[in-house]
Amino acid sequence: MEFSAIKTRFAPSPTGLLHLGNVRTALFNYLLSANLGGQFLLRLEDTDAVRGDDKYAEALQVDLRWLGLNWHEGPGVGGEHGPYAQSERSGIYTDYFNQLIETGDAYPCFCSEHELKLSRKAQAAAGKPPRYSGKCRGLSPDEVVSYFAEGKPATLRFRVPADRTIEFDDRVRGPQRFASDDIGDFIIRRSDHTPAFFFSNAVDDALMKVTLVVRGEDHITNTPRQLMLLDSLGLAPPQYAHIALVVGQDGAPLSKRNGSQTVQELRERGYLPEAVINYLARLGHTYESNDFLAPAALASQFDVARLNRAPARFDLKQLLHWQREAVARADDDTLWKWMNSVAIADTHVSTLVPANKSTSFVQAIRENIETPADAFLWAANLFTDSGVYDHSAREAIQAAGPEFFQQARALMADASEFRDYSKKLAEMTGNKGKALFMPLRAAISGEHDQRHAVESRWHDGPQMGSLWQLLDSAMIRRRLELAHAIASES
């Protein structure tokens, strides 16, 4: 396969399950590469041995594949720039650390965390931005040897050059300028000899030939540091596009507290991947069309120029909108498998719906469901003789009155097609429109309407003709008898 020059990447730290904010970054990188026929790379930034876990690395790959964000280069796929887990690249980093040490662009720092904390506190009290004081910057070679001989732990700091202006053209935010004098010498290797983010992230982007880095705007101040590093190492930097962060309805950064969910949670609740990517692709990016788009169309219309600078506000209502759109467009077989992808109380929809009724069931309820749990509720209501009616159904039944259901039962003797049955019932009772169909639907399905709590949105329920064909006459007759009993209650 031939690719264009563009290569984007997603480089998560596998320290937890993949949340919506992170996966949106992955999606944007994927769509940009797909738009231009480029490559999408996955790299695991797992140098934090304390927090990292192999199970999270596996989980995020499952999540990305479920969403259709398949990478061309990375774990499980391979490529010419591996390994693709930073925990396996220590030898590469050592070579570049040594290069910086030899050129004098990096030096050991023996300052303790306590000393650094006191320094930051003093700077804050003086109204200055926190930055490294440079205490170890001027240590002599003899002092360095002495401290190492004493067994003092040391980090490695990059020596930021003085009086330099670092400039880059951000693909979202335009020209950016930073003064090196505002940036203190920063740590590139921790005291345990693991690389810091500034270092390994920048080096790997360069070595893996990444051409465009799309990441959150909270990283924009990291960029001048990484550009200085790459310049000192003689490595070519990528371009950068810093996207607005995702916030909750309260305006605070998206977190579990204000609505953030993991991809795994969404999958387990029955969200369809097409729904998730249709929503996330619009979360901070503008499309000309508000129509539901297939992945290829989402990619073909994705453009850096359409990325917004303002924070993107997460809205569960919008996610549910795209879920309904995805359900509406799925074929019957896909929906049947989806309905059975989640067990409710250890029971699947397929155990309730007769095998010869599966397609008819899907077609009858598809416009009235958002999740497999909704499908399970309809299956339980329609195919179990529980006699349970929700509150709104009981109200609709009682409003129609016992006489209505007495006549409805009587007509069942020679009922065939629902159209003929409903026409005769309308003539006998004088009920028409909603006054006719709502009590019948309530009696047969056990529900009057379904309320979606997020939107307070009411659905009338499946078409009566579909329900009539779905249930056998004995079940319908039994439901009408139960409804007559309910309508007769004082």
C-alpha positions as CSV (number, residue, x, y, z in Angstrom):
1,M,0.0,0.0,0.0
2,E,1.3,3.4,-0.9
3,F,0.9,6.3,1.5
4,S,1.2,10.1,1.2
5,A,3.8,12.0,3.1
6,I,1.5,12.7,6.1
7,K,1.8,10.5,9.2
8,T,-0.1,11.2,12.4
9,R,0.0,9.3,15.6
10,F,-1.8,8.5,18.8
11,A,0.6,8.0,21.8
12,P,-1.4,7.2,24.9
13,S,0.0,6.3,28.4
14,P,-1.6,3.0,29.2
15,T,-2.3,3.9,32.9
16,G,-6.1,3.5,32.8
17,L,-9.1,2.9,30.5
18,L,-9.5,5.0,27.4
19,H,-11.8,8.0,28.0
20,L,-13.7,10.1,25.5
21,G,-11.3,13.0,25.6
22,N,-8.4,10.8,24.7
23,V,-10.1,8.8,22.1
24,R,-11.3,12.0,20.4
25,T,-7.6,12.9,19.9
26,A,-7.0,9.4,18.4
27,L,-10.0,9.9,16.1
28,F,-8.8,13.3,14.9
29,N,-5.3,11.9,14.1
30,Y,-6.9,8.9,12.3
31,L,-9.3,11.1,10.2
32,L,-6.6,13.5,9.2
33,S,-4.3,10.7,8.0
34,A,-7.2,8.9,6.2
35,N,-8.3,12.2,4.5
36,L,-4.9,12.5,2.8
37,G,-4.1,8.8,2.3
38,G,-1.4,8.9,5.0
39,Q,-0.4,6.7,7.9
40,F,-1.8,6.5,11.4
41,L,0.7,5.2,14.0
42,L,0.0,3.9,17.5
43,R,2.7,4.2,20.1
44,L,2.5,3.2,23.8
45,E,4.1,5.7,26.1
46,D,4.5,3.2,29.0
47,T,7.7,4.5,30.7
48,D,5.8,5.1,33.9
49,A,6.4,1.7,35.4
50,V,4.5,2.5,38.6
51,R,1.2,3.3,37.0
52,G,1.4,1.4,33.7
53,D,-0.3,-1.9,33.2
54,D,-0.3,-4.3,30.3
55,K,-4.0,-4.8,30.7
56,Y,-4.6,-1.2,29.9
57,A,-2.4,-1.4,26.8
58,E,-4.5,-4.4,25.6
59,A,-7.7,-2.6,26.5
60,L,-7.0,0.6,24.6
61,Q,-6.1,-1.5,21.5
62,V,-9.4,-3.3,21.8
63,D,-11.2,0.1,22.1
64,L,-9.5,1.5,19.0
65,R,-10.2,-1.5,16.9
66,W,-13.9,-1.5,18.0
67,L,-14.2,2.1,16.8
68,G,-12.5,1.2,13.5
69,L,-9.4,3.2,14.2
70,N,-7.0,0.7,12.8
71,W,-3.4,1.7,12.8
72,H,-0.9,1.1,10.0
73,E,2.1,1.0,12.2
74,G,2.5,0.1,15.9
75,P,1.8,-2.8,18.4
76,G,0.6,-6.0,16.8
77,V,1.1,-4.5,13.3
78,G,4.8,-3.8,13.2
79,G,6.7,-1.3,11.1
80,E,10.2,-0.1,10.4
81,H,10.5,2.3,13.3
82,G,9.7,-0.1,16.2
83,P,9.6,-1.1,18.9
84,Y,6.4,0.8,19.6
85,A,6.3,0.6,23.3
86,Q,8.6,3.1,25.0
87,S,9.5,0.6,27.7
88,E,11.3,-1.3,25.0
89,R,13.3,1.7,23.7
90,S,15.6,2.5,26.6
91,G,18.7,1.8,24.5
92,I,17.7,4.3,21.9
93,Y,17.1,7.0,24.6
94,T,20.4,6.3,26.2
95,D,22.3,7.0,23.0
96,Y,20.5,10.4,22.7
97,F,21.0,11.2,26.4
98,N,24.7,10.6,25.9
99,Q,24.8,12.8,22.8
100,L,23.3,15.7,24.8
101,I,25.7,15.2,27.6
102,E,28.7,15.1,25.3
103,T,27.7,18.4,23.6
104,G,27.0,20.0,26.9
105,D,23.3,20.4,26.2
106,A,22.3,18.3,29.3
107,Y,23.7,18.1,32.8
108,P,23.0,16.2,36.0
109,C,20.9,17.8,38.6
110,F,21.2,16.7,42.3
111,C,18.5,19.0,43.7
112,S,16.0,17.1,45.9
113,E,12.3,17.4,45.5
114,H,12.2,19.2,48.8
115,E,14.7,21.8,47.5
116,L,12.7,22.3,44.3
117,K,9.5,22.7,46.2
118,L,11.0,25.4,48.4
119,S,12.4,27.2,45.3
120,R,9.0,27.2,43.6
121,K,7.3,28.5,46.7
122,A,9.8,31.4,46.9
123,Q,9.3,32.2,43.3
124,A,5.5,32.2,43.7
125,A,5.9,34.6,46.7
126,A,7.9,36.9,44.6
127,G,5.3,36.9,41.9
128,K,7.6,35.0,39.5
129,P,6.7,32.0,37.3
130,P,8.0,28.7,38.6
131,R,11.1,27.6,36.8
132,Y,14.3,25.8,37.7
133,S,16.8,28.1,39.5
134,G,19.8,26.7,37.7
135,K,21.6,25.7,40.9
136,C,23.3,22.6,39.3
137,R,23.8,24.2,35.9
138,G,27.3,25.4,36.8
139,L,28.6,22.5,38.7
140,S,32.2,21.7,37.9
141,P,33.2,18.2,36.7
142,D,34.9,17.5,40.0
143,E,31.7,18.4,41.9
144,V,29.6,16.2,39.7
145,V,32.0,13.2,40.2
146,S,32.0,13.9,44.0
147,Y,28.2,13.9,44.2
148,F,27.9,10.7,42.2
149,A,30.5,9.1,44.5
150,E,28.4,10.0,47.4
151,G,25.5,8.1,45.8
152,K,23.3,11.2,45.4
153,P,20.4,10.6,43.0
154,A,20.4,12.8,39.9
155,T,18.1,13.7,37.2
156,L,19.3,14.9,33.8
157,R,18.3,18.4,32.7
158,F,18.3,20.0,29.3
159,R,20.3,23.2,29.2
160,V,17.9,25.8,27.7
161,P,19.9,28.3,25.5
162,A,19.6,31.9,26.5
163,D,18.1,34.8,24.5
164,R,16.4,32.6,21.9
165,T,13.0,32.9,20.4
166,I,11.2,29.6,19.6
167,E,8.7,30.0,16.8
168,F,6.3,27.5,15.2
169,D,3.1,27.8,13.1
170,D,0.4,25.9,14.9
171,R,-2.0,24.3,12.4
172,V,-5.0,25.3,14.6
173,R,-3.8,28.4,16.6
174,G,-1.5,30.1,14.1
175,P,2.0,31.5,14.7
176,Q,3.4,30.9,18.2
177,R,6.4,32.6,19.8
178,F,8.2,31.7,23.1
179,A,11.2,33.2,24.7
180,S,13.7,30.7,25.9
181,D,14.5,32.9,28.9
182,D,11.0,32.2,30.2
183,I,11.7,28.5,30.2
184,G,13.8,26.9,32.9
185,D,16.1,24.0,32.3
186,F,13.8,21.0,32.3
187,I,14.2,17.4,33.3
188,I,14.6,15.0,30.4
189,R,15.6,11.9,32.5
190,R,14.3,11.0,35.9
191,S,16.5,9.9,38.8
192,D,15.5,6.3,38.1
193,H,16.9,6.7,34.6
194,T,13.5,6.6,32.9
195,P,12.9,9.2,30.2
196,A,10.6,12.2,30.9
197,F,7.7,12.9,28.6
198,F,9.4,16.0,27.0
199,F,12.3,13.8,25.8
200,S,10.9,10.4,24.8
201,N,7.8,11.9,23.2
202,A,9.7,14.3,21.0
203,V,12.5,11.8,20.1
204,D,10.0,9.1,19.1
205,D,8.0,11.5,17.0
206,A,11.1,12.4,15.1
207,L,12.5,8.8,14.8
208,M,9.1,7.4,13.7
209,K,8.8,10.1,11.0
210,V,5.6,11.6,12.4
211,T,4.8,14.7,10.3
212,L,1.8,16.1,12.2
213,V,1.1,15.9,15.9
214,V,-2.5,16.6,16.8
215,R,-2.9,16.9,20.6
216,G,-4.6,18.9,23.3
217,E,-4.0,22.6,23.8
218,D,-2.6,21.8,27.3
219,H,0.5,20.6,25.5
220,I,1.2,23.9,23.6
221,T,3.8,25.1,26.2
222,N,5.6,21.7,25.9
223,T,6.2,22.3,22.2
224,P,9.0,25.0,22.5
225,R,10.9,22.7,24.9
226,Q,10.6,19.8,22.4
227,L,11.6,21.9,19.5
228,M,14.8,23.0,21.3
229,L,15.5,19.3,22.2
230,L,15.1,18.1,18.6
231,D,17.2,21.0,17.3
232,S,20.0,20.1,19.7
233,L,19.8,16.4,18.6
234,G,19.7,17.3,14.9
235,L,16.3,15.6,14.5
236,A,13.5,16.9,12.2
237,P,10.4,18.1,14.1
238,P,6.8,17.4,13.1
239,Q,4.2,20.1,12.6
240,Y,1.8,20.6,15.5
241,A,-1.9,21.2,15.8
242,H,-3.1,21.9,19.3
243,I,-6.9,21.3,19.6
244,A,-9.3,22.7,22.2
245,L,-10.0,20.5,25.2
246,V,-13.3,18.8,25.9
247,V,-15.2,20.2,28.9
248,G,-18.3,19.1,30.7
249,Q,-21.6,21.0,30.9
250,D,-20.1,22.8,33.9
251,G,-17.3,24.2,31.8
252,A,-14.6,22.2,33.7
253,P,-12.3,19.8,31.9
254,L,-14.1,16.6,31.1
255,S,-13.8,14.1,33.9
256,K,-15.8,11.2,35.4
257,R,-17.4,13.7,37.8
258,N,-19.0,15.8,35.0
259,G,-19.9,13.1,32.4
260,S,-16.7,11.5,31.0
261,Q,-17.1,7.8,30.2
262,T,-14.7,5.2,29.0
263,V,-15.0,3.6,25.6
264,Q,-15.4,0.3,27.4
265,E,-18.3,1.6,29.4
266,L,-20.0,2.9,26.2
267,R,-19.5,-0.5,24.4
268,E,-20.9,-2.4,27.4
269,R,-23.9,-0.2,27.5
270,G,-24.6,-0.9,23.9
271,Y,-23.5,2.2,22.1
272,L,-22.6,1.5,18.4
273,P,-19.1,2.5,17.3
274,E,-20.6,4.5,14.4
275,A,-22.5,6.6,16.8
276,V,-19.5,7.3,19.0
277,I,-17.3,8.4,16.1
278,N,-20.0,10.5,14.5
279,Y,-20.4,12.4,17.7
280,L,-16.7,12.7,18.6
281,A,-15.8,13.8,15.0
282,R,-18.0,16.8,15.6
283,L,-16.8,17.6,19.1
284,G,-14.6,20.5,18.3
285,H,-14.7,20.1,14.5
286,T,-17.3,21.5,12.1
287,Y,-18.8,19.6,9.2
288,E,-20.9,21.2,6.5
289,S,-23.4,18.4,6.9
290,N,-25.2,17.4,10.0
291,D,-26.2,14.1,8.5
292,F,-25.0,10.7,9.8
293,L,-21.7,9.9,7.9
294,A,-19.9,6.7,7.3
295,P,-16.3,6.5,8.5
296,A,-15.0,7.2,5.0
297,A,-17.2,10.3,4.6
298,L,-16.1,11.5,8.0
299,A,-12.5,11.3,6.9
300,S,-13.0,12.8,3.5
301,Q,-14.6,15.9,5.0
302,F,-12.2,16.3,7.9
303,D,-10.0,19.4,7.7
304,V,-7.6,21.0,10.2
305,A,-9.0,24.4,9.1
306,R,-12.4,23.3,10.6
307,L,-11.0,22.6,14.0
308,N,-12.3,25.0,16.6
309,R,-10.3,27.0,19.1
310,A,-13.0,27.2,21.7
311,P,-13.4,24.4,24.2
312,A,-15.7,21.6,23.0
313,R,-18.6,20.9,25.4
314,F,-19.5,17.2,25.9
315,D,-23.3,16.7,25.7
316,L,-24.8,13.3,26.3
317,K,-28.0,14.3,24.5
318,Q,-26.0,14.7,21.3
319,L,-24.3,11.3,21.8
320,L,-27.8,9.7,22.2
321,H,-28.9,11.5,19.0
322,W,-26.1,9.9,17.0
323,Q,-26.9,6.6,18.7
324,R,-30.4,6.7,17.4
325,E,-29.1,7.6,14.0
326,A,-26.8,4.6,14.0
327,V,-29.6,2.3,15.2
328,A,-31.9,3.6,12.4
329,R,-29.3,2.8,9.7
330,A,-28.2,-0.6,10.9
331,D,-29.5,-3.6,9.0
332,D,-31.8,-6.1,10.8
333,D,-29.1,-8.7,11.2
334,T,-26.7,-6.3,12.8
335,L,-29.3,-5.0,15.2
336,W,-30.3,-8.5,16.2
337,K,-26.7,-9.4,17.1
338,W,-26.3,-6.0,18.8
339,M,-29.5,-6.6,20.9
340,N,-27.9,-9.8,22.1
341,S,-24.5,-8.4,22.8
342,V,-25.5,-7.4,26.4
343,A,-27.2,-9.7,28.9
344,I,-29.8,-8.2,31.2
345,A,-29.9,-10.2,34.5
346,D,-28.0,-13.0,32.8
347,T,-30.6,-13.2,30.1
348,H,-30.3,-12.3,26.4
349,V,-33.1,-11.1,24.1
350,S,-32.8,-14.2,22.0
351,T,-34.0,-16.3,25.0
352,L,-37.3,-14.3,25.0
353,V,-38.1,-13.9,21.4
354,P,-39.1,-17.0,19.4
355,A,-36.5,-17.8,16.7
356,N,-39.0,-17.4,13.9
357,K,-39.9,-13.9,15.2
358,S,-36.4,-12.3,15.4
359,T,-36.5,-10.3,12.2
360,S,-40.1,-9.2,12.8
361,F,-39.2,-8.2,16.3
362,V,-36.3,-6.1,15.2
363,Q,-38.4,-4.4,12.5
364,A,-41.2,-3.7,15.0
365,I,-39.1,-2.0,17.7
366,R,-36.1,-0.6,15.9
367,E,-37.5,3.0,16.0
368,N,-38.1,2.8,19.7
369,I,-34.8,1.7,21.1
370,E,-31.4,3.2,21.9
371,T,-29.7,0.4,23.7
372,P,-29.9,-3.4,24.0
373,A,-31.6,-2.8,27.4
374,D,-34.5,-1.1,25.6
375,A,-34.8,-4.1,23.3
376,F,-34.8,-6.5,26.3
377,L,-37.6,-4.5,27.9
378,W,-39.7,-4.7,24.7
379,A,-39.0,-8.5,24.5
380,A,-39.9,-9.0,28.1
381,N,-43.1,-7.0,27.7
382,L,-44.2,-8.7,24.5
383,F,-43.2,-12.3,24.9
384,T,-43.6,-13.0,28.6
385,D,-47.0,-13.3,30.2
386,S,-46.1,-11.3,33.3
387,G,-49.2,-9.1,33.4
388,V,-47.0,-6.2,34.3
389,Y,-48.1,-2.8,33.0
390,D,-46.2,0.5,33.7
391,H,-48.0,3.4,35.2
392,S,-48.6,5.3,32.0
393,A,-50.0,2.2,30.4
394,R,-52.4,1.6,33.2
395,E,-53.6,5.2,33.0
396,A,-54.2,4.9,29.2
397,I,-56.1,1.6,29.8
398,Q,-58.3,3.0,32.6
399,A,-59.0,6.2,30.5
400,A,-60.3,4.0,27.7
401,G,-62.7,2.2,30.1
402,P,-63.8,-1.5,30.4
403,E,-66.4,-1.2,27.7
404,F,-63.7,-0.4,25.1
405,F,-61.8,-3.6,26.0
406,Q,-64.9,-5.7,26.2
407,Q,-65.7,-4.8,22.6
408,A,-62.0,-5.2,21.7
409,R,-62.1,-8.8,23.1
410,A,-65.3,-9.6,21.3
411,L,-63.9,-8.6,17.9
412,M,-61.0,-11.0,18.4
413,A,-63.2,-13.9,17.5
414,D,-63.0,-13.2,13.7
415,A,-60.0,-10.8,13.7
416,S,-57.4,-11.2,10.9
417,E,-55.6,-8.2,9.6
418,F,-55.1,-5.3,12.1
419,R,-56.4,-2.8,9.7
420,D,-59.8,-4.5,9.4
421,Y,-59.8,-5.1,13.2
422,S,-59.1,-1.5,14.1
423,K,-61.6,-0.2,11.6
424,K,-64.4,-2.3,13.1
425,L,-63.4,-1.4,16.7
426,A,-63.4,2.3,15.8
427,E,-67.0,1.9,14.4
428,M,-68.1,0.0,17.5
429,T,-66.5,2.3,20.1
430,G,-66.4,5.7,18.3
431,N,-62.7,5.9,19.3
432,K,-60.4,7.2,16.6
433,G,-56.7,8.1,16.2
434,K,-54.8,8.2,19.5
435,A,-58.0,7.4,21.5
436,L,-58.1,4.1,19.6
437,F,-54.4,3.1,19.2
438,M,-52.9,4.2,22.5
439,P,-55.0,2.1,24.8
440,L,-54.6,-0.9,22.4
441,R,-50.8,-0.4,22.4
442,A,-50.8,-0.1,26.2
443,A,-52.8,-3.3,26.5
444,I,-50.7,-5.3,24.1
445,S,-47.2,-4.1,24.9
446,G,-47.5,-3.2,28.6
447,E,-46.2,0.3,27.9
448,H,-47.9,3.5,26.8
449,D,-44.9,5.4,25.9
450,Q,-41.1,5.1,26.5
451,R,-39.5,8.1,28.2
452,H,-35.8,8.7,27.6
453,A,-34.7,10.4,30.8
454,V,-31.8,12.4,29.2
455,E,-34.1,14.2,26.8
456,S,-37.5,13.7,28.4
457,R,-38.4,12.6,24.9
458,W,-41.6,10.6,24.3
459,H,-41.9,7.8,21.7
460,D,-45.4,6.5,20.8
461,G,-44.0,3.0,20.5
462,P,-44.1,0.4,17.7
463,Q,-46.7,0.4,15.0
464,M,-49.8,-1.5,16.1
465,G,-49.8,-3.4,12.8
466,S,-46.3,-4.7,13.5
467,L,-47.2,-5.8,17.1
468,W,-50.3,-7.5,15.8
469,Q,-48.2,-9.6,13.4
470,L,-45.6,-10.2,16.0
471,L,-47.8,-11.8,18.7
472,D,-50.1,-14.8,18.3
473,S,-53.8,-14.3,18.8
474,A,-53.9,-16.2,22.1
475,M,-51.3,-13.7,23.6
476,I,-53.3,-10.7,22.2
477,R,-56.5,-12.0,23.7
478,R,-54.8,-12.6,27.0
479,R,-53.5,-9.0,27.1
480,L,-56.9,-7.6,26.2
481,E,-58.4,-9.6,29.1
482,L,-55.8,-8.2,31.5
483,A,-56.5,-4.7,30.2
484,H,-60.2,-5.2,30.8
485,A,-59.5,-6.1,34.3
486,I,-57.3,-3.1,34.8
487,A,-60.0,-0.8,33.3
488,S,-62.6,-2.2,35.6
489,E,-60.6,-1.3,38.7
490,S,-62.2,1.3,40.8
